Amino acid sequence: MKKTSTNKNKPKSRLAANRLLADNRFARHQYEILETLETGIELLGTEVKSIRAGQANLRDGFCLIRKGEIQLHNVHISPHSHAGSYFNHEPLRTRTLLAHKKEINKLKSQLDKKGLTLIPLNLHLKGSWIKLTIGLGKGRKLHDKRQAEKEKQMKAEIKSLKQDY
């Protein structure tokens, strides 16, 4: 008699297949995110191993559109610990992001507007692929940050009051 598999394992495998590897929470504080785009990222083998180990830092990163492609700058991916220096990658190298030409042209036209920039928001797994979510952001002024903080506190207070009742 043949055993049938149960669906108990499916949610766990889906969660593992779509896990967050690195997050840029500071970007959401510094910028008002207007639009997001999920892109692929061109990586070397040792970079993939380091990212999966959680050794990526998106905090100072930014994106530029050069020669019809999106380039990721200033994102630090630590060298892989179990690889020799000859086979390892350079931590701050410029990486190419993979997106459709239509999406790139749309972003380029929006970037021409004053004060907008492309910021890496998070690195995550989608199946076996490593994806990068980039956001089109507008820089916040100090008073905007204060206002956003007040709104966040008000929402938290309202939520706690609702839980009390």
C-alpha positions in Angstrom: 0.0 0.0 0.0 1.3 3.4 -1.0 1.5 6.3 1.5 0.0 9.6 0.5 1.8 12.8 1.5 0.0 15.2 3.8 -0.2 18.9 3.3 1.3 19.6 6.7 4.7 20.2 5.3 3.6 22.6 2.5 3.3 25.9 4.6 6.7 25.4 6.1 8.4 24.8 2.8 6.7 27.9 1.4 7.8 30.0 4.3 11.4 28.7 3.9 11.2 29.4 0.1 10.2 33.0 0.6 12.3 34.2 3.6 13.8 37.6 4.1 17.6 37.7 3.9 18.4 41.4 4.4 16.2 44.4 5.1 16.8 48.2 4.8 14.5 49.6 7.5 16.4 52.8 7.6 15.3 53.5 4.0 11.7 53.6 5.0 12.5 56.2 7.6 14.7 58.4 5.3 12.4 58.2 2.2 8.8 58.1 1.4 8.5 55.1 -0.9 6.2 55.8 -3.8 6.6 52.6 -5.8 8.4 49.3 -5.5 9.8 46.8 -8.0 11.1 43.3 -7.5 14.2 42.6 -9.5 16.6 39.8 -10.0 20.3 40.4 -9.1 23.4 39.2 -10.9 25.6 37.5 -8.3 28.7 35.4 -8.1 28.7 32.0 -6.3 30.4 33.2 -3.2 28.0 36.2 -3.0 25.0 33.8 -3.0 26.5 31.8 -0.2 27.2 35.0 1.9 23.7 36.4 1.3 22.1 33.1 2.3 24.2 33.2 5.5 22.7 36.7 6.2 25.9 38.7 5.5 24.5 41.5 3.4 24.1 45.2 4.3 21.8 47.3 2.2 21.9 50.5 4.4 24.1 52.7 2.3 23.0 51.2 -1.0 21.6 53.1 -4.0 20.7 52.3 -7.6 21.6 54.1 -10.8 20.4 53.6 -14.4 23.4 53.4 -16.7 23.4 52.2 -20.4 19.9 50.9 -20.2 20.4 48.7 -17.1 19.9 49.2 -13.3 23.1 49.1 -11.3 23.3 48.5 -7.6 26.0 50.5 -5.8 27.5 50.5 -2.3 25.8 47.4 -1.0 28.2 45.4 1.1 28.1 41.6 0.8 30.8 40.1 3.1 33.3 37.7 1.6 32.4 34.0 2.1 34.2 32.5 5.1 34.8 29.1 3.6 36.4 30.3 0.3 39.9 31.2 -0.5 40.9 34.8 -1.3 41.4 33.9 -5.0 37.8 32.7 -5.4 36.1 35.2 -3.2 34.3 38.4 -4.5 34.9 42.0 -3.8 32.4 43.2 -1.1 31.4 46.5 -2.6 31.4 45.8 -6.3 28.8 47.2 -8.6 26.1 44.6 -9.3 23.6 44.6 -12.2 19.9 44.3 -11.5 17.7 42.3 -13.8 14.4 43.9 -15.0 12.4 44.3 -18.2 13.3 47.2 -20.5 9.8 48.6 -20.1 10.2 48.7 -16.3 13.6 50.3 -16.6 12.3 53.0 -19.0 9.4 53.7 -16.7 11.7 54.1 -13.7 14.1 56.3 -15.7 11.3 58.7 -16.7 10.2 59.0 -13.0 13.8 59.5 -11.8 14.1 62.5 -14.1 11.7 64.2 -11.8 13.4 66.3 -9.1 14.2 64.6 -5.7 13.5 61.0 -6.6 15.9 58.1 -6.1 16.1 54.3 -6.3 16.8 52.6 -3.0 17.3 48.9 -2.2 14.6 47.9 0.3 15.2 44.1 0.9 16.8 41.0 -0.3 14.7 37.9 -0.1 14.4 34.3 -1.5 11.6 33.6 -4.0 11.8 29.9 -4.5 15.5 29.3 -5.0 16.1 32.7 -6.6 17.5 35.7 -4.7 15.4 38.8 -5.4 16.0 42.4 -4.5 13.1 44.8 -4.0 13.9 48.4 -4.9 11.8 51.4 -4.1 11.3 54.7 -5.9 11.7 57.1 -3.0 11.4 60.8 -2.3 13.6 62.1 0.6 11.8 63.2 3.7 12.5 66.5 5.5 13.0 66.6 9.3 9.4 67.8 9.9 8.0 65.0 7.7 9.9 62.4 9.8 8.5 63.9 13.0 5.0 63.8 11.5 5.4 60.2 10.5 6.6 59.3 14.0 3.6 61.0 15.6 1.2 59.1 13.3 3.0 55.8 14.1 2.6 56.5 17.9 -1.0 57.4 17.5 -1.8 54.2 15.7 0.0 52.2 18.4 -2.0 53.9 21.1 -5.3 53.3 19.3 -4.3 49.6 18.8 -3.5 49.2 22.5 -6.7 50.8 23.6 -8.7 48.5 21.3 -7.0 45.5 22.8 -7.9 46.6 26.3 -11.6 46.5 25.5 
